[in-house]
Amino acid sequence: MTDPYDLRLGVIGAGQRGILAAAAHRPGRGSRVTALCDTDPATLAHSARRFGVEDAALHADHRALLARGDVDAVLVATPDDTHAAIAVDALTAGKAVYLEKPLAITVDDCDEVLRVAARTGTRLYLGHNMRHMGVIRLMRDIIARGDIGAPKTVWVRHFVGRGGDYYFKDWHADRRRTTGLLIQKAAHDIDVIHWLAGGYTERVNALGDLMVYGGLPRRAEGTPPAEGWLTEWPWPPTASTGLHHHIDVEDVSVMNMRLDNGVIAAYQQCHFSPDYWRNYTVIGTHGRLENFGDEEGAVVKVWNRGPSSYREDCDAAYTVPPAEGGHGGADEAIVEEFLRFARHGGPTDTSPVSARMSVAAGYLATLSLREGGVPHTVPPLEPELLDYFARHQDPGPRVRGR
């Protein structure tokens, strides 16, 4: 028998991030999927079978789902360019919102979503799941203990193996849908830089180019990707075929940031690397840390006992603990946090303001690289919004099961 106090969830965008809905579907244990929305009939039918949702609760238009009385909260995992409009509609409808990163693809749209959340009092949660990844939490704990002193500079190298498959064969390759990969892909890492360094970017510049995938064979407009496009891995990257018909985002980029607390940071992204992982270096007043690998079993090394020449060993080493689930257990952890927040409110590890600041840095970096590296200043967020979200958002409309 289904628990009558289950939080009733609508899923808007049931495709590749369906793992979030699977983690949230716990009939009789606090939450369950009651309605689905997707523009792809095959995806919708598959998800309906997966969650036991009847045909009458399947929708191609998110507004029809939001009008339902048996939906208390929504999980939004649609393409980036739709995030702002869907979030505004859901917040206005009084549904607590889990919104996948990025918050939006422009600064103006980010700010509008935050304004609507504050005006309606509806709870807004952002899906920056890397804040729940073991390697990130381990590095944050090391910094919080003071093992490397006060952070002063952060460097991130992002090796995006399979970038050609994941980002240049569908809508991700079109800047009209993403602005660029310094938002779509880097929003995670910019957010982590801000979290580890304890500040937000105030000044940014960048360089980048479309070096490899721009000249490779593309498929005709309206033609779907080939079967198995997410499981095959052509090598070298120049052997890739069947790319999206419209490609105008950069496949390599570097950005430099000055944070509002004086920290200097740098982020580098390459989509034709043979390996796929992130390397963080944080240097503080009393040492530095660096991760080697970013999954379960990876090692974070710390050097903090005085100067030396190059040495492979370190002064302390920490292993990323085991975890089950998507993104090293982060998907399950972030869904758990959202469900608690949707019911009861309170502080969360993710933040709508932080999500806005990561988009703002990536958006202005993208403008910079397309202008030959011209620096840009991040516009401040309205003080009333900063205050509202600093108070972890007002309680908002009562949801069933609170």
Disulfide bonds with the S-S distance in Angstrom:
none
